[in-house]
Amino acid sequence: MKYGYARVSTEVQNLHQQIDALTAAGCS
C-alpha cells in the first residue's frame, strides 16, 4: 500500500489537486 503526503499551502483547491494526484498515483 502506498501512502502520500499532501501539504496545505494557502488554497484549499490546491490541496484537492494534490489529493487527486496522489489518488491517481495509487496512494490511499
N, C-alpha and C positions, 0 to 999 in steps of 0.2 A: 504494500500500500504506500502510495506517495503522499507526502504532506507538503503543502505550500504555505508560504507566509506572505500575507498582504499587508502593506503598510498604509495607514490612513494619513494622507497629507492634509489637504485643505478641502478638497471637493469630494463629496460622497460619491458622485458619479465615477470619479477616478477609481475609488475603491471597488465599485461594482465591476468596472472594466477589468481590474486585476483579478477579482474572483472569477469572472468569466474566463479569463485567460488560464487561470490555474485549473479550473474545472475542465477546460478543453484539453489541458495537458495531462489529465488523468489524476489530478490531486483531489482529495476529498476533505 
